[in-house]
């Protein structure tokens, strides 16, 4: 066993601990962050564990500095992460755009709570789904993942870092106040099994420019400090990285930044389909909320209602094909005023219904059942 690594076995962890340990298992060795409920325990765990593995933990002065630090660390070759909540993401969003423009692979965890503003700091919310994609300015695509169990919170971290490194893109990793602080038993496989699945970023060929893409539209990434000439800027730039403030350069660069994700969206989509084969009504859900939705679907089935669940694990890029493939009606269950409802409605060819709460607690299975009764009549 390598020094500092966890042994294979069962552990009893909160979602925050699972997120931290999942990141470490996925190769994260640099963390910069600022404490904020309900994500603070991620920073606490990283502060404890990273020094045991030769990594670096830095408590920053604020969220702006936190994301700036992990962008810089990423450019030196480190797998880097920070964690915060919705108000912190609001502060990070300018530099999130910088990470998109410089194509810095980073992971940002958002432990969502009741919002807007300070809201409900210790309770669940799902009001940051649109913020997770559209918080920064301009046209861009990134990857957003959202687990619903503590086991999945650990396991999906490997996907988060692999997507970040493979596509040179920021990954937003959503958990919520429920997942962050609840405890469940999980299994940690041997570290050798996880390391075999780690995707390493591509390195440039001799003479290849810093932003010269391969056929997959992703440019291999040079590292600061290895002897190459590198210019990383938030300005519109050419393939050398030098500012090129022309409409033509903007068209070429920004179109590629979007298409490098959309071209590979089917490889990024992760969706759970539960009892959807013969469903006449499908409930779309995600995160901690999906736990109650699944129970509600089971209750509906016992009453003879042909219900199913579509759980979006990949939130962005939005897995629209999974909506278009079904002729069932849809119910979108979410802890906000209806953010994903609008995306489902955009692609559905059948009626779409809202089932919303403003946060603080998930829907009960009985509330899900009540809605399914209404829709099925």
C-alpha positions as CSV (number, residue, x, y, z in Angstrom):
1,X,0.0,0.0,0.0
2,X,1.3,3.4,-1.0
3,X,1.9,5.8,1.9
4,X,-1.1,8.0,2.6
5,X,-3.6,6.0,0.5
6,X,-6.7,4.5,2.0
7,X,-7.0,0.7,2.2
8,X,-9.6,-1.1,0.2
9,X,-12.8,-1.5,2.2
10,X,-16.0,-0.1,3.6
11,X,-16.1,3.4,5.1
12,X,-18.9,5.4,6.8
13,X,-18.6,8.9,5.3
14,X,-20.5,12.1,4.7
15,X,-20.8,13.4,1.1
16,X,-18.2,16.1,1.8
17,X,-15.7,13.5,3.0
18,X,-16.5,11.3,0.0
19,X,-16.0,14.2,-2.4
20,X,-12.6,14.9,-0.9
21,X,-11.5,11.3,-0.9
22,X,-12.8,10.8,-4.4
23,X,-10.8,13.7,-5.6
24,X,-7.6,12.4,-3.9
25,X,-8.2,8.9,-5.4
26,X,-8.6,10.6,-8.8
27,X,-5.2,12.2,-8.5
28,X,-6.0,15.7,-7.0
29,X,-2.9,17.0,-5.2
30,X,-3.7,20.7,-5.0
31,X,-6.6,22.3,-3.2
32,X,-7.2,26.0,-2.6
33,X,-10.4,27.1,-0.9
34,X,-12.3,29.3,1.5
35,X,-14.7,27.9,4.1
36,X,-18.5,28.1,3.4
37,X,-21.4,26.0,4.6
38,X,-22.2,23.2,3.6
39,X,-18.9,22.6,1.8
40,X,-16.4,23.4,4.6
41,X,-15.7,19.8,5.6
42,X,-14.3,19.2,2.1
43,X,-11.6,21.8,2.8
44,X,-11.0,20.3,6.3
45,X,-10.5,16.8,4.9
46,X,-8.2,18.0,2.1
47,X,-6.2,20.0,4.7
48,X,-5.7,16.8,6.6
49,X,-5.1,14.4,3.8
50,X,-3.1,16.2,1.1
51,X,0.0,16.7,3.2
52,X,0.0,12.9,3.8
53,X,0.4,12.4,0.0
54,X,2.8,15.2,-0.8
55,X,0.1,17.5,-2.0
56,X,-0.7,21.1,-1.2
57,X,-3.6,22.7,0.6
58,X,-4.0,26.4,0.8
59,X,-6.7,28.3,2.7
60,X,-7.3,31.4,0.5
61,X,-8.5,34.9,1.5
62,X,-11.7,34.4,-0.5
63,X,-13.4,32.5,-3.3
64,X,-11.9,34.7,-6.0
65,X,-8.4,33.8,-4.9
66,X,-9.3,30.2,-4.6
67,X,-10.3,29.6,-8.2
68,X,-7.4,31.8,-9.4
69,X,-5.0,29.5,-7.5
70,X,-6.3,26.3,-8.9
71,X,-6.2,27.7,-12.4
72,X,-2.5,28.5,-11.9
73,X,-1.8,25.1,-10.3
74,X,-3.5,23.4,-13.3
75,X,-1.1,25.1,-15.7
76,X,1.8,23.5,-13.8
77,X,0.3,20.1,-14.4
78,X,-1.5,19.5,-11.1
79,X,-5.0,18.1,-10.8
80,X,-6.6,20.9,-8.9
81,X,-9.9,21.5,-7.1
82,X,-11.8,23.9,-4.9
83,X,-15.1,23.7,-3.2
84,X,-17.7,26.2,-2.2
85,X,-21.5,26.9,-2.2
86,X,-23.7,29.1,-4.4
87,X,-22.5,32.5,-3.0
88,X,-18.9,31.4,-3.5
89,X,-19.6,30.3,-7.1
90,X,-21.0,33.8,-7.7
91,X,-17.6,35.2,-6.8
92,X,-15.7,32.6,-8.8
93,X,-17.7,33.1,-12.0
94,X,-15.4,35.8,-13.6
95,X,-12.4,33.4,-13.2
96,X,-14.5,30.5,-14.3
97,X,-14.6,32.3,-17.6
98,X,-10.9,32.7,-17.5
99,X,-10.5,28.9,-17.0
100,X,-12.8,28.4,-20.1
101,X,-10.8,30.8,-22.2
102,X,-7.4,29.5,-21.2
103,X,-8.7,25.9,-21.3
104,X,-7.5,25.1,-17.8
105,X,-8.7,21.7,-16.5
106,X,-10.1,22.3,-13.0
107,X,-12.9,20.9,-10.8
108,X,-15.1,23.2,-8.7
109,X,-17.5,21.6,-6.2
110,X,-20.7,23.5,-5.3
111,X,-22.5,22.1,-2.3
112,X,-25.9,23.7,-3.0
113,X,-28.0,25.2,-0.3
114,X,-31.3,27.1,-0.2
115,X,-31.0,30.4,-2.2
116,X,-31.0,33.3,-3.3
117,X,-28.4,35.2,-1.2
118,X,-27.5,33.7,2.2
119,X,-30.7,31.7,2.1
120,X,-30.6,28.5,4.0
121,X,-26.9,27.8,4.7
122,X,-27.3,24.3,6.2
123,X,-30.2,23.0,4.2
124,X,-30.6,21.5,0.7
125,X,-31.2,23.5,-2.4
126,X,-31.0,23.0,-6.2
127,X,-31.2,26.6,-7.3
128,X,-27.7,26.7,-8.9
129,X,-28.3,24.5,-11.9
130,X,-28.3,27.3,-14.4
131,X,-25.5,29.1,-12.5
132,X,-23.4,26.0,-13.0
133,X,-23.4,26.6,-16.7
134,X,-24.3,30.2,-17.4
135,X,-22.8,32.0,-14.4
136,X,-19.9,33.6,-16.4
137,X,-20.2,35.9,-19.3
138,X,-20.2,34.8,-23.0
139,X,-21.0,31.7,-24.9
140,X,-19.2,28.6,-23.6
141,X,-19.7,25.0,-22.7
142,X,-18.5,23.1,-19.7
143,X,-19.2,19.8,-17.9
144,X,-21.5,19.5,-14.8
145,X,-22.0,16.3,-12.8
146,X,-24.4,15.7,-9.9
147,X,-24.4,12.5,-7.8
148,X,-27.3,11.3,-5.6
149,X,-25.6,9.0,-3.1
150,X,-22.4,9.1,-1.0
151,X,-21.0,6.2,-3.0
152,X,-21.6,8.0,-6.2
153,X,-20.2,11.2,-4.8
154,X,-16.9,9.3,-4.4
155,X,-17.0,7.4,-7.7
156,X,-18.0,10.3,-9.9
157,X,-15.0,12.3,-8.9
158,X,-12.9,10.2,-11.2
159,X,-15.2,11.1,-14.1
160,X,-15.0,14.8,-13.1
161,X,-11.2,14.9,-13.2
162,X,-11.0,12.8,-16.3
163,X,-13.4,15.0,-18.2
164,X,-11.5,18.1,-17.1
165,X,-8.2,16.7,-18.3
166,X,-9.5,15.1,-21.5
167,X,-11.3,18.2,-22.8
168,X,-9.3,20.9,-21.1
169,X,-12.4,22.3,-19.5
170,X,-13.7,23.4,-16.0
171,X,-16.0,20.8,-14.4
172,X,-18.7,21.9,-12.0
173,X,-19.3,19.2,-9.5
174,X,-22.7,19.6,-7.8
175,X,-23.7,18.1,-4.5
176,X,-26.3,19.5,-2.1
177,X,-26.8,20.2,1.5
178,X,-28.4,16.8,2.0
179,X,-25.5,14.9,0.4
180,X,-22.9,17.1,1.9
181,X,-23.8,16.3,5.5
182,X,-25.6,12.9,5.5
183,X,-23.6,9.7,6.2
184,X,-23.7,6.4,4.4
185,X,-21.6,3.3,4.1
186,X,-19.5,3.2,0.9
187,X,-16.9,0.9,-0.6
188,X,-13.5,2.1,-1.7
189,X,-11.8,-0.2,-4.2
190,X,-8.1,-0.8,-4.4
191,X,-6.3,2.4,-5.4
192,X,-4.6,0.4,-8.2
193,X,-8.0,-0.1,-9.8
194,X,-8.8,3.6,-9.7
195,X,-5.4,4.6,-11.1
196,X,-5.8,2.4,-14.1
197,X,-8.9,4.5,-15.1
198,X,-7.2,7.9,-14.7
199,X,-7.1,9.8,-18.0
200,X,-4.0,12.0,-18.3
201,X,-4.0,15.2,-20.4
202,X,-2.5,15.1,-23.8
203,X,0.9,16.6,-24.2
204,X,1.9,18.7,-27.3
205,X,4.0,17.3,-30.1
206,X,7.3,19.0,-31.0
207,X,6.5,22.4,-32.5
208,X,2.8,22.3,-31.8
209,X,1.4,25.6,-30.7
210,X,-0.2,25.9,-27.2
211,X,-3.7,26.3,-28.5
212,X,-3.4,24.3,-31.7
213,X,-6.1,21.7,-31.5
214,X,-6.0,18.1,-32.6
215,X,-8.9,16.5,-34.6
216,X,-11.0,16.3,-31.4
217,X,-10.8,20.1,-31.2
218,X,-8.8,19.9,-27.9
219,X,-5.3,21.3,-27.9
220,X,-2.7,19.3,-26.0
221,X,-1.6,21.2,-23.0
222,X,2.0,22.5,-22.4
223,X,3.0,23.2,-18.9
224,X,4.4,26.3,-17.3
225,X,8.0,25.7,-16.2
226,X,9.0,23.0,-18.7
227,X,10.8,25.3,-21.1
228,X,8.1,26.2,-23.6
229,X,6.9,29.7,-24.4
230,X,3.4,30.0,-23.0
231,X,1.0,33.0,-23.1
232,X,-2.2,32.4,-21.1
233,X,-4.7,35.2,-21.4
234,X,-8.4,35.8,-21.0
235,X,-8.4,37.9,-24.1
236,X,-9.4,36.5,-27.5
237,X,-6.2,34.9,-28.7
238,X,-4.7,32.9,-31.6
239,X,-3.2,29.4,-31.4
240,X,0.0,30.8,-30.0
241,X,-2.0,32.3,-27.1
242,X,-1.3,35.9,-28.2
243,X,-4.1,38.4,-28.1
244,X,-5.9,38.7,-31.5
245,X,-8.8,41.2,-31.1
246,X,-10.6,40.6,-34.4
247,X,-14.0,39.2,-35.1
248,X,-12.4,36.4,-37.1
249,X,-10.3,35.3,-34.1
250,X,-13.3,35.5,-31.8
251,X,-15.4,33.4,-34.2
252,X,-12.7,30.7,-34.6
253,X,-11.8,30.4,-30.9
254,X,-15.2,30.6,-29.2
255,X,-16.8,28.3,-31.7
256,X,-14.1,25.7,-31.0
257,X,-14.5,26.1,-27.2
258,X,-18.1,25.2,-27.5
259,X,-17.9,22.5,-30.1
260,X,-15.1,20.6,-28.4
261,X,-17.7,19.8,-25.7
262,X,-20.8,19.4,-27.9
263,X,-18.9,17.2,-30.3
264,X,-18.3,14.8,-27.5
265,X,-21.5,15.2,-25.5
266,X,-22.6,11.6,-25.9
267,X,-19.4,10.5,-24.3
268,X,-20.0,12.9,-21.4
269,X,-23.7,12.1,-20.7
270,X,-24.3,9.8,-17.7
271,X,-28.0,9.2,-17.1
272,X,-29.9,6.6,-15.0
273,X,-33.1,5.2,-16.6
274,X,-35.4,3.6,-13.9
275,X,-38.5,1.7,-15.0
276,X,-38.8,3.8,-18.2
277,X,-39.4,1.0,-20.7
278,X,-43.2,1.1,-20.5
279,X,-43.6,4.3,-18.6
280,X,-46.4,6.7,-19.5
281,X,-45.1,9.3,-17.1
282,X,-41.4,9.9,-16.5
283,X,-40.1,12.0,-13.6
284,X,-36.9,13.8,-14.3
285,X,-34.8,14.3,-11.2
286,X,-31.2,14.6,-9.9
287,X,-29.1,14.7,-6.7
288,X,-30.5,14.1,-3.3
289,X,-34.1,14.8,-4.6
290,X,-33.9,11.7,-6.8
291,X,-33.9,9.4,-3.7
292,X,-37.4,10.5,-2.9
293,X,-38.5,10.5,-6.5
294,X,-37.5,6.8,-6.9
295,X,-39.5,5.9,-3.8
296,X,-42.5,7.8,-5.2
297,X,-42.2,6.0,-8.5
298,X,-42.3,2.7,-6.7
299,X,-45.4,3.7,-4.8
300,X,-47.1,4.7,-8.1
301,X,-46.2,1.4,-9.7
302,X,-48.0,-0.4,-6.8
303,X,-51.1,1.6,-7.7
304,X,-50.9,0.5,-11.3
305,X,-49.6,3.9,-12.5
306,X,-46.9,3.3,-15.2
307,X,-44.3,5.7,-13.9
308,X,-40.5,5.9,-14.4
309,X,-37.6,8.1,-13.5
310,X,-34.9,9.7,-15.6
311,X,-32.1,10.7,-13.3
312,X,-29.7,13.2,-14.8
313,X,-26.2,12.6,-13.5
314,X,-24.7,14.8,-16.3
315,X,-26.5,18.1,-16.0
316,X,-24.4,20.0,-18.6
317,X,-24.1,19.4,-21.5
318,X,-27.8,18.7,-21.2
319,X,-28.6,15.1,-22.2
320,X,-31.4,16.1,-24.6
321,X,-31.5,12.8,-26.5
322,X,-32.9,11.1,-23.4
323,X,-35.8,13.5,-23.4
324,X,-36.5,13.1,-27.1
325,X,-36.4,9.3,-27.1
326,X,-39.6,9.0,-25.0
327,X,-43.2,9.5,-25.9
328,X,-44.3,9.7,-22.2
329,X,-45.4,12.8,-20.3
330,X,-42.7,14.3,-18.1
331,X,-42.7,15.6,-14.5
332,X,-39.6,17.6,-13.5
333,X,-39.0,17.4,-9.8
334,X,-36.6,20.0,-8.5
335,X,-35.9,22.2,-5.5
336,X,-36.2,25.5,-7.2
337,X,-38.8,27.4,-9.2
338,X,-38.4,25.3,-12.3
339,X,-34.9,25.6,-13.9
340,X,-34.6,22.1,-15.5
341,X,-38.3,22.3,-16.4
342,X,-37.5,24.7,-19.1
343,X,-34.7,22.5,-20.6
344,X,-36.9,19.5,-20.6
345,X,-39.7,21.4,-22.2
346,X,-37.3,22.6,-24.9
347,X,-36.8,19.1,-26.1
348,X,-39.9,17.1,-25.1
349,X,-42.6,16.5,-27.7
350,X,-45.1,15.6,-24.9
351,X,-46.6,17.6,-22.0
352,X,-44.1,18.6,-19.3
353,X,-45.3,19.3,-15.7
354,X,-43.5,21.0,-12.8
355,X,-43.1,19.6,-9.3
356,X,-41.1,22.2,-7.4
357,X,-40.1,23.2,-3.9
358,X,-38.0,26.2,-3.0
359,X,-35.5,24.3,-1.0
360,X,-34.9,23.3,2.6
361,X,-36.2,19.8,2.2
362,X,-36.7,17.3,-0.6
363,X,-40.1,16.2,-1.9
364,X,-41.6,13.3,0.0
365,X,-42.5,10.1,-1.9
366,X,-46.1,10.8,-1.2
367,X,-45.8,14.2,-2.9
368,X,-44.3,12.6,-5.9
369,X,-47.1,10.0,-5.9
370,X,-49.8,12.7,-5.7
371,X,-48.3,14.5,-8.7
372,X,-48.2,11.2,-10.7
373,X,-51.8,10.6,-9.9
374,X,-52.7,14.0,-11.2
375,X,-50.8,13.6,-14.4
376,X,-52.0,10.1,-15.1
377,X,-55.8,10.9,-14.8
